[in-house]
Amino acid sequence: MISAQHTILINSISPKMTMIKNFTPRLYQQTILGTAAQKNTLVVLPTGLGKTALAFLLAAQRLNNYPNSKILMLAPTKPLCEQHQETFRQHLDLPEEKIVLFTGSIKPEKRAALWKEATIIISTPQGLENDVINRHVRLDEVSLLILDEAHHASGEYAYVWLAQQYEKNCHYPRILGLTASPGSDLMKIKEICHNLAIEKVEVRTEKDPDVMPYVQTINKKWISVEFPPQFKEVRNYLQACKNSKLQEIKNLGQITKDSCTKTELLLLQKELQKTISSGDRDFNSMRSISLLAEALKVEYCLELVETQGITPLYAYLQKLQQESLTSKVKAVKNLVQDSNFKTAVHLTGELVLQDVQHPKLLKLKEIIDQELQQHSNVKIIIFTQYRLSAETIVNNINGKSHIFVGQAKKNGIGFSQKEQKEILQRFRDGDFNILVATSVAEEGLDIPKVDKVIFYEPVPSAIRSIQRRGRTGRLEKGEVTILVTAGTRDEQYRWSSHHKEKRMHHNLELLKKEFSLQKEVKSTLTTFIPQEQVVAVIADHREKGNRIVKELIDKGISVKIAQLESADYLVSGKVGVELKKVPDFVASIIDGRLLDQIRSLKHNFAKSVLIIEGEEDIYAVRNVHANAIKGMLAAIVLDFNVPVLYTKNPQDTASLLAVMAKREQDKGRDFSYHESKPRSLPEQQEYFVSSFPGIGTTHAKNLLHHFGSIKKLVNATAKELTLVEGIGTKTAETILKLVEEKYIKEKK
């Protein structure tokens, strides 16, 4: 048995050993570690049972096997990354400066320098994506990629592409995914496993014998409250309003039944939007889209009155009425004129004047008062779906409380990550004992001791229910209370979450027994681009979030992000490419941008190309006469001599750009940013200076105008540079470093 008093060594074969300190692994952690050391593993472990411990245990093992490698851990938020950095520093015998934090607030140049010196990098995924695209970091140096909250690894989330790049480029890859709840849908779990190249799934629940000794008891209580008659009356009018919209949609032939769930309405809306974007703009489809928008707004009102109360509902109704006065959207204008809707608004206003509160709020106040009487220092988190409800709760309960919401400012409330961190620290320190939080607090909170968690409403999601419950019962027994309004969607959500959670555990057990990874063989451009040929594309900095950039990298293209005066992509110094998605192409005709962009493109490059991307009907996306669009296309091709090419999607666009770049770039010749169309001397001077880091065309003109020549510019001091409009101290220092430091060829 390993002693907690001694430093622990994890599987070392190197004289330069990485040690574990102040930690004794539990039996189930050792078992899971054995699997994770051999295969890419998805670990599903209840909150509070040491998922992060598995991360630093495996990190030590990989560093000992690959002493010159790096460990990369990704987490969705900066506060969560900071927690992991603190934990790694606490338990790994490495100098603190070797365990670094990457976030968006750190400059890319600084991150590149930190990467070179660091051993363990903990980062949010979005910023790291840009670093990989710009080759500021090298994933082939990483011996272990850890993805916390791995259930995010689906769709377009950054985890997916980063994991794929890591698997593709690393010589000795190992991936560890960590989550408390991957979801209830088997296909979604399989998608996560596929995206992370998972080879083995390790699942533990509170009932597993090796976990049970460490599980704290969580007492779960469901408290039901009656739905008041006054609220039912409001609901009845709202329901009648919704039903009238659905009946009209049915009469138009878009649905066959009298009632639809919110999910069904959203699916129908998506299908109709797809139909309209393909060019089928018949009256029935257009009218149904508007009616669906009305029905969905009423559906939201129904959810508020049933699960939240009159105050949040009235605030939303007032917002709709205000919008109707200025909005051009017919759905809003039509809805506020509906007789049933107007009656619901009137009744709601009367209840607000009477200060009628939802019985949940009254029950919540009663629960809080009882807890405070029994334990004055009790720590409680109250979860609610809506900010307005959170404000109402804070304003009505006794005891010291604080609202906790996300960063986006809504109704004047929003907290930066720094402010969120300060609020949580005050909660830990006991400045207040009740945290009233929205979903932002469901994931990744590091609060060691929460005595009680209260759901103001059930949530129909297994993941969110598990994460909410996981805020308590970490070190000591905890209690979870869920408030449910009888005869409302609260009851539906309660059972929906329950069945999804059961299904999740069932599906995970199936995966444990039957799991096998099918590696997908993707077609490549090797026919067009030989392995030894370097083909480069420059993308404008505004395109860095575009899927095209990632697709280009996947196809073996060297992508550089730069600030371009015109064009979205350069496939050589002579060829600029402007990219327009179909809706943006039509919108740029309406607002007059397009001709200016094409004129600039033609002026700056010897060859220019316009790519229009999308499968929508270009004549149907906006209310623009077809002749106007045809006239613009004719002008672009005939007047400006700019060819127009069409692609279906980002993958198609990337393939076209790759082939164009290959044709333009001679084998064995570096891609030069400065091979553009021959210019006048002033234009050449501007172009030269604009290539300096952080200097675009505008700053280049300002600098040349101020100093008069490039020679005087490069001989200027930092103080002299900062006298120029737009040039700050850091930019000046960067320019001086560029022109003064000795050139040392990088080793490849």
Helices and strands as residue ranges (DSSP letters): E 8-9, E 19-20, H 27-36, E 41-44, H 51-65, E 70-74, H 78-91, G 96-98, E 99-102, H 108-117, E 120-123, H 125-133, G 139-141, E 142-148, G 150-152, H 158-169, E 175-179, H 186-195, E 200-203, G 212-214, E 218-225, H 229-251, H 262-277, H 283-307, H 310-326, H 330-337, H 339-353, H 359-374, E 380-383, H 387-396, E 401-404, H 417-429, E 434-437, G 439-441, E 452-455, H 462-469, E 478-485, H 489-514, E 536-540, G 541-543, H 547-554, E 558-562, E 569-572, E 575-581, H 582-590, H 593-604, E 607-613, H 626-634, I 635-639, E 644-647, H 650-664, H 681-690, H 697-707, H 710-714, H 718-721, H 729-740
